[in-house]
Amino acid sequence: MGRRRDFDGSIVAVTGGGSGLGAAYARRFAQAGAKLALLDVDLARAESLRDELERAGTACLALRCDVREESAC
């Protein structure tokens, strides 16, 4: 298994953070101490995960963003 890194105090932006692999990565970064920005085209999903992570003590925000289109972010 790979080395675990400490992200305590780091800010991590996770694209696709509302579901699937993005949500899994977000949870891992949260466990490692990171503050998170969840970027997703589906704001409701990003907000749902934000709420979950905040209840667990992670500083987190959710933003609607489509990284395929710069003007949408």
C-alpha positions in Angstrom: 0.0 0.0 0.0 1.2 3.5 -0.8 2.4 6.1 1.7 -0.2 8.2 3.4 0.4 12.0 3.3 -0.6 14.5 5.9 -2.7 17.3 4.3 -3.4 19.0 7.6 -4.0 22.7 6.8 -3.9 22.2 3.1 -6.7 23.3 0.8 -7.7 20.8 -1.9 -10.0 21.4 -4.8 -11.7 18.2 -6.0 -13.3 18.3 -9.4 -16.3 16.0 -9.7 -16.4 16.1 -5.9 -20.1 15.4 -5.6 -20.1 11.7 -6.4 -18.1 8.7 -7.6 -14.3 8.9 -7.5 -14.3 12.6 -6.8 -16.3 12.0 -3.6 -14.1 9.1 -2.6 -11.0 11.3 -3.1 -12.7 14.1 -1.1 -13.3 11.8 1.8 -9.7 10.6 1.8 -8.3 14.1 1.7 -10.7 15.0 4.6 -9.4 12.1 6.6 -5.8 13.4 5.9 -6.8 16.8 7.4 -7.4 18.9 4.3 -9.9 21.7 3.9 -11.9 21.1 0.8 -13.5 22.8 -2.2 -15.9 20.4 -3.9 -16.5 21.4 -7.6 -19.2 19.6 -9.5 -21.8 20.3 -12.2 -24.4 18.9 -9.8 -24.4 21.4 -6.9 -27.0 19.4 -4.9 -24.6 16.4 -4.7 -21.6 18.5 -3.8 -23.7 20.2 -1.1 -24.8 16.8 0.3 -21.2 15.7 0.6 -20.2 19.0 2.0 -22.8 18.6 4.7 -21.5 15.1 5.5 -17.9 16.3 5.7 -18.7 19.3 7.8 -20.6 17.1 10.3 -17.4 15.1 10.6 -15.4 18.3 11.3 -13.9 19.1 7.9 -14.0 22.7 6.6 -15.6 22.4 3.2 -17.4 24.4 0.5 -19.4 23.3 -2.5 -19.4 25.1 -5.8 -21.2 24.5 -9.1 -18.6 24.2 -11.8 -18.2 22.6 -15.2 -14.4 22.3 -15.7 -15.0 21.6 -19.4 -16.1 25.2 -19.8 -13.9 27.9 -18.3 -16.7 30.5 -18.3 -18.9 28.2 -16.2 -16.6 28.4 -13.2 
